[in-house]
């Protein structure tokens, strides 16, 4: 059985409030581009301990928000 393709979601959010301050979706097949963007965004926010930068895989944005709503949204 074939697994469904998942997009990568690059998200930066404020830890105190969960406010998303950056979001970008990378379609399946663009994992390398997503990782490069992750590294750049981490460098941009490295001096701000109140911001988390994460890269998630999910079938859709709605799925991502449903499964991680306790962290941001």
Secondary structure, DSSP 8 states (H G I E B T S, - for coil): ------EEEEEEEETTT--EEEEEEE-TT-HHHHHHHHHHHHHHTTT-TTEEEEEEEES-HHHHHHHHTTT--
